[in-house]
Amino acid sequence: MSERRAGIAIEHPLPKTRRCELLGLARSSAYYRPAPVSERDLALMRLIDEIHLRWPFYGSRRLRDELQAQGYRINRKHVQRLMRQMGLRALYPRRRTSQPGKGHKIYPYLLRGLSIERANQCWCTDICYIPMAKGFMYLVAIMDWHSRRVLSWRVSNTLDTDFCIDALEEALKRFGAPEIFNTDQGAQFTSEAFTGVLKAHGVAISMDGKGRWVDNVFVERLWRSVKYEDVYLRAYETPAELRAGLGRYFEFYNTRRRHTALDRRTPDAVYFKQVAPEMAA
């Protein structure tokens, strides 16, 4: 029995049936080839993303109604499937902000009543869906809560944990460890692989609590800026173009884009005023 990798036939000594038995996989999984996302679904996902940024409290029912009002024939189940694929969820008070992985530990929310007054006191993170000219990617960013500075970021074509860990490790390597790290309860951030990195650096782990959709609101505002000020304007064709474009945007965001909440200062100006000067290099 042969397989193909990059267009080249590869012979394997074991039949695929036997390999499935050894790995504990169903044969249907081994033979399954995922179908590409249709052009219609990509267009719908782009619209859902825009509507979500405008009205983040819209759930699947309201999104369905809005799409139908724009002339699209779509039912709620289709909207729910696309939202799951995009990693989107409505922002409103609920019992659990997002679903952790099975067996993952949930940490308490540590920021209630706490005043964040200095750089590296608290970092936060989240993942967002990034539409492209054809297809889509996912973006994760590590942000300093006080200065709004984007410390590191990564893009991936899957919602796995590895690219989140890569971004976290880069931020820790370049800027040291924060006192607190806040996330939602998504499976990527509740995994032992991710929390283990934080614990190894002595970081207190905080996770959004019940009915606390605003706990990570600063990252949600970052996504709005990234999409309206860059992604929607560029319609990137390839992952390489997306990475290069986001690199330029985050440099602008950190060094040139002034924030009203920061007294019209840039994230870099606020962050590096409070940390070791050599980090600015």
C-alpha positions as CSV (number, residue, x, y, z in Angstrom):
1,M,0.0,0.0,0.0
2,S,1.3,3.4,-0.9
3,E,0.6,7.0,0.3
4,R,1.4,10.3,-1.4
5,R,3.3,13.1,0.2
6,A,3.9,16.3,-1.8
7,G,2.9,14.4,-4.9
8,I,5.4,11.6,-4.3
9,A,4.2,8.0,-3.7
10,I,5.5,6.6,-0.4
11,E,5.5,2.8,0.2
12,H,4.8,1.7,3.8
13,P,5.5,-1.8,5.1
14,L,2.3,-1.9,7.2
15,P,-1.1,-1.9,5.6
16,K,-3.2,1.2,6.6
17,T,-5.7,-1.1,8.4
18,R,-3.0,-2.4,10.7
19,R,-1.6,1.1,11.3
20,C,-5.1,2.3,12.3
21,E,-5.3,-0.6,14.8
22,L,-1.9,0.2,16.3
23,L,-2.8,3.9,16.6
24,G,-6.4,3.3,17.8
25,L,-7.8,5.3,14.9
26,A,-11.0,4.6,13.0
27,R,-10.3,3.7,9.4
28,S,-12.7,6.3,8.3
29,S,-10.5,8.9,9.9
30,A,-7.4,7.7,8.0
31,Y,-9.2,7.8,4.7
32,Y,-11.0,11.1,5.3
33,R,-9.9,14.1,3.2
34,P,-11.4,17.4,4.4
35,A,-13.3,19.3,1.8
36,P,-12.1,22.9,1.2
37,V,-14.3,25.7,2.4
38,S,-16.7,26.9,-0.3
39,E,-16.5,30.4,-1.8
40,R,-20.0,31.0,-0.4
41,D,-19.0,30.0,3.1
42,L,-15.9,32.2,2.9
43,A,-18.1,35.2,1.9
44,L,-20.5,34.4,4.7
45,M,-17.7,34.1,7.2
46,R,-16.3,37.5,6.2
47,L,-19.8,39.1,6.7
48,I,-20.2,37.3,10.0
49,D,-16.8,38.7,11.1
50,E,-17.8,42.2,10.2
51,I,-21.2,42.0,11.9
52,H,-19.5,40.5,15.0
53,L,-17.1,43.5,15.2
54,R,-20.0,45.9,14.9
55,W,-22.4,44.2,17.2
56,P,-20.3,41.6,19.3
57,F,-23.3,40.8,21.4
58,Y,-25.1,39.2,18.5
59,G,-25.6,35.5,18.8
60,S,-26.4,33.0,16.1
61,R,-30.1,34.0,15.9
62,R,-29.4,37.7,15.4
63,L,-26.6,36.9,12.9
64,R,-28.9,34.7,11.0
65,D,-31.5,37.5,10.9
66,E,-29.0,40.1,9.8
67,L,-27.7,37.8,7.0
68,Q,-31.2,37.1,5.8
69,A,-32.0,40.8,5.8
70,Q,-29.0,41.2,3.4
71,G,-30.5,38.6,1.1
72,Y,-28.6,35.4,2.1
73,R,-30.6,32.2,2.5
74,I,-29.1,30.7,5.6
75,N,-30.4,29.0,8.7
76,R,-29.3,29.2,12.3
77,K,-27.5,25.8,12.2
78,H,-25.3,27.0,9.3
79,V,-24.5,30.2,11.2
80,Q,-23.5,28.2,14.3
81,R,-21.3,25.9,12.3
82,L,-19.5,28.8,10.7
83,M,-19.1,30.6,14.1
84,R,-17.5,27.4,15.6
85,Q,-15.1,27.2,12.6
86,M,-14.2,30.9,13.1
87,G,-13.8,30.6,16.9
88,L,-16.4,33.3,17.4
89,R,-18.8,33.7,20.3
90,A,-21.2,36.4,21.3
91,L,-20.0,38.7,24.0
92,Y,-22.6,38.7,26.8
93,P,-22.8,37.6,30.4
94,R,-23.0,33.8,30.5
95,R,-22.2,30.9,32.8
96,R,-18.9,30.1,31.0
97,T,-17.1,32.4,28.6
98,S,-15.8,29.5,26.4
99,Q,-15.3,25.8,26.7
100,P,-12.1,24.5,28.3
101,G,-10.6,21.2,27.2
102,K,-11.8,18.0,28.9
103,G,-9.9,17.6,32.2
104,H,-8.3,21.1,31.9
105,K,-7.9,23.0,35.2
106,I,-9.8,26.4,35.4
107,Y,-8.0,29.1,37.4
108,P,-9.8,31.9,39.4
109,Y,-10.1,35.4,38.1
110,L,-7.5,37.5,39.9
111,L,-8.2,41.0,38.5
112,R,-11.5,41.8,40.2
113,G,-11.0,45.1,42.1
114,L,-7.3,45.2,41.1
115,S,-6.0,48.5,39.7
116,I,-3.5,47.8,36.8
117,E,-1.1,50.7,37.1
118,R,2.2,49.6,35.6
119,A,3.7,47.7,32.7
120,N,4.2,43.9,33.2
121,Q,1.8,43.9,36.0
122,C,-0.7,41.9,33.9
123,W,-0.6,40.5,30.4
124,C,-3.6,39.1,28.4
125,T,-4.2,37.1,25.3
126,D,-6.9,35.9,22.9
127,I,-7.3,34.4,19.4
128,C,-9.2,35.9,16.5
129,Y,-10.3,34.9,13.0
130,I,-8.5,36.6,10.2
131,P,-10.2,36.6,6.7
132,M,-8.0,36.6,3.6
133,A,-8.7,37.0,-0.1
134,K,-9.2,33.3,-0.2
135,G,-9.3,31.3,3.0
136,F,-8.6,32.4,6.5
137,M,-6.1,32.2,9.4
138,Y,-6.1,32.6,13.1
139,L,-4.2,35.2,15.0
140,V,-3.0,35.1,18.7
141,A,-1.5,38.1,20.4
142,I,0.1,38.7,23.8
143,M,-0.7,42.2,25.2
144,D,0.5,44.2,28.1
145,W,-2.7,45.3,29.9
146,H,-1.5,48.6,31.2
147,S,0.2,50.0,28.1
148,R,-1.8,48.1,25.4
149,R,1.5,47.1,23.8
150,V,1.5,44.0,21.6
151,L,4.4,42.0,23.0
152,S,4.3,39.1,20.5
153,W,1.9,37.4,18.0
154,R,1.6,34.4,15.8
155,V,-0.7,33.3,13.0
156,S,-1.8,29.7,12.3
157,N,-4.2,27.9,9.9
158,T,-5.5,25.7,12.8
159,L,-6.9,26.4,16.3
160,D,-4.2,24.4,18.0
161,T,-2.2,25.3,21.1
162,D,1.3,25.3,19.6
163,F,1.2,28.8,18.0
164,C,-0.2,30.2,21.3
165,I,2.8,28.7,23.2
166,D,5.2,30.1,20.6
167,A,3.8,33.6,21.1
168,L,3.9,33.3,24.9
169,E,7.5,32.0,24.9
170,E,8.7,34.8,22.7
171,A,7.1,37.4,24.9
172,L,8.6,35.9,28.1
173,K,12.0,35.7,26.4
174,R,12.0,39.3,25.3
175,F,10.3,41.1,28.1
176,G,10.5,38.8,31.2
177,A,7.6,37.5,33.1
178,P,4.5,39.5,34.2
179,E,3.0,39.2,37.6
180,I,-0.4,38.0,36.3
181,F,-1.5,36.5,33.0
182,N,-5.2,36.7,32.1
183,T,-7.0,34.6,29.5
184,D,-10.4,33.3,28.7
185,Q,-11.3,29.6,29.3
186,G,-10.6,28.5,25.8
187,A,-9.0,25.0,25.4
188,Q,-5.8,26.5,24.1
189,F,-5.2,28.5,27.3
190,T,-6.4,26.0,29.8
191,S,-4.2,23.2,28.4
192,E,-1.3,22.0,30.7
193,A,1.1,22.8,27.9
194,F,0.2,26.5,28.0
195,T,-0.3,26.9,31.7
196,G,2.8,24.9,32.4
197,V,4.9,27.6,30.7
198,L,3.4,30.3,32.9
199,K,3.9,28.2,36.1
200,A,7.5,27.5,35.2
201,H,8.1,31.3,35.2
202,G,6.2,31.9,38.4
203,V,3.3,33.8,36.8
204,A,0.0,33.9,38.6
205,I,-2.7,32.6,36.2
206,S,-6.0,34.4,35.9
207,M,-9.0,33.3,33.8
208,D,-12.2,35.2,33.0
209,G,-15.0,34.3,35.4
210,K,-18.8,33.7,35.1
211,G,-20.5,36.5,33.3
212,R,-17.3,38.4,32.8
213,W,-17.1,38.9,29.1
214,V,-15.5,42.3,29.6
215,D,-12.4,40.8,31.4
216,N,-10.5,40.6,28.1
217,V,-12.1,43.6,26.5
218,F,-8.7,45.3,25.6
219,V,-7.8,42.4,23.3
220,E,-11.2,42.5,21.7
221,R,-10.6,46.2,21.0
222,L,-7.2,45.3,19.4
223,W,-8.9,42.9,17.0
224,R,-11.3,45.6,15.9
225,S,-8.3,47.9,15.2
226,V,-6.3,45.2,13.4
227,K,-9.2,44.3,11.1
228,Y,-10.6,47.7,10.2
229,E,-7.2,49.4,10.0
230,D,-5.3,46.7,8.1
231,V,-6.8,43.3,7.3
232,Y,-10.1,44.4,5.6
233,L,-8.2,47.0,3.6
234,R,-5.5,44.7,2.4
235,A,-7.3,41.4,1.6
236,Y,-4.0,39.4,1.9
237,E,-3.6,36.6,-0.6
238,T,-1.1,34.3,1.2
239,P,0.0,33.5,4.8
240,A,3.4,35.0,4.0
241,E,1.8,38.3,2.9
242,L,-0.4,38.2,6.0
243,R,2.5,37.8,8.3
244,A,4.5,40.6,6.6
245,G,1.5,42.9,6.7
246,L,0.6,42.2,10.4
247,G,4.3,42.8,11.2
248,R,4.1,46.3,9.7
249,Y,0.7,47.0,11.4
250,F,1.8,46.0,14.9
251,E,5.0,48.1,14.5
252,F,2.7,51.0,13.6
253,Y,0.3,50.1,16.4
254,N,3.1,50.0,19.1
255,T,5.2,53.0,17.9
256,R,2.9,55.4,16.1
257,R,-0.8,54.9,16.9
258,R,-1.8,57.1,19.8
259,H,-4.5,56.0,22.3
260,T,-7.0,58.3,24.0
261,A,-6.9,56.0,27.1
262,L,-3.1,56.5,27.2
263,D,-3.4,60.3,27.2
264,R,-2.6,60.4,23.5
265,R,0.6,58.4,24.0
266,T,1.7,55.3,22.1
267,P,1.9,51.9,23.7
268,D,5.7,51.9,23.3
269,A,6.0,55.3,25.1
270,V,4.0,54.0,28.1
271,Y,5.6,50.6,28.2
272,F,9.2,51.5,27.9
273,K,8.9,54.4,30.3
274,Q,8.3,51.8,33.1
275,V,10.6,48.9,32.1
276,A,14.4,48.5,31.8
277,P,15.6,50.9,29.1
278,E,17.6,48.2,27.4
279,M,14.4,46.4,26.4
280,A,13.5,49.3,24.1
281,A,16.3,48.2,21.8
